[in-house]
Amino acid sequence: MSDNTKSSDDPESDKRSMREFRHDLLSLLNQILGYSELLEEEAGDLDQQSLVEDIQRIQKIGRSMDRLISDRLVAAFTSSST
């Protein structure tokens, strides 16, 4: 196995890795959501209601992903630390 796929025997290292992974995922997702908010505002200013609705769907899915990432990683971390 490569070093990237091996499970660590150090619980503190596992915790740190899990926090970093969660942070990286949520940072990227927040960038997508932030950009979609800018696009939504632009589309609204241009009276593009169908585009606004599509962007709002993207935002809804992004927020769902945010909750899923947070919930699943917490659950995975909790089960791996026992």
C-alpha positions in Angstrom: 0.0 0.0 0.0 1.2 3.5 -0.6 1.7 5.9 2.3 -1.3 7.9 1.2 -3.7 5.0 1.6 -2.3 3.5 4.8 -4.3 4.0 8.0 -2.3 5.6 10.7 -1.7 4.0 14.0 -1.6 7.4 15.6 -5.1 8.6 16.6 -4.0 12.2 16.8 -2.6 12.0 13.3 -6.0 10.5 12.1 -7.9 13.3 13.8 -5.7 16.0 12.2 -6.0 14.3 8.8 -9.8 14.1 9.1 -10.0 17.8 10.1 -7.8 18.8 7.2 -9.8 16.7 4.8 -13.1 18.2 6.0 -11.6 21.7 5.9 -10.4 21.2 2.3 -13.7 19.9 1.1 -15.8 22.6 2.8 -13.4 25.3 1.6 -13.9 24.3 -2.0 -17.6 23.9 -1.6 -17.9 27.4 0.0 -16.0 28.8 -3.0 -18.6 27.3 -5.3 -21.4 28.5 -3.2 -20.0 32.0 -3.0 -19.5 32.2 -6.8 -23.0 30.9 -7.3 -24.3 33.8 -5.2 -22.5 36.2 -7.4 -23.9 34.6 -10.5 -27.4 34.6 -9.0 -27.1 38.3 -8.3 -25.9 39.0 -11.9 -28.7 36.9 -13.4 -31.2 38.7 -11.3 -29.9 42.1 -12.4 -30.2 40.9 -16.0 -33.8 39.6 -15.4 -32.8 36.0 -16.2 -35.3 34.3 -13.9 -34.8 30.8 -15.3 -31.1 31.1 -14.7 -31.7 32.4 -11.2 -33.8 29.3 -10.5 -31.0 27.0 -11.9 -28.4 28.7 -9.7 -30.6 28.4 -6.7 -30.9 24.7 -7.3 -27.1 24.5 -7.4 -27.0 26.4 -4.1 -29.5 24.0 -2.5 -27.5 21.0 -3.6 -24.3 22.7 -2.3 -25.9 23.2 1.1 -27.0 19.6 1.2 -23.4 18.5 0.3 -22.1 20.8 3.1 -24.4 19.0 5.7 -23.5 15.6 4.2 -19.8 16.2 4.4 -20.0 17.5 7.9 -22.3 14.8 9.2 -20.6 11.9 7.4 -17.1 12.9 8.4 -18.1 13.4 12.0 -19.7 9.9 12.0 -16.6 8.4 10.3 -14.3 10.1 12.7 -16.4 9.0 15.7 -16.5 5.4 14.6 -12.8 5.3 13.8 -11.8 6.7 17.1 -13.6 4.1 19.2 
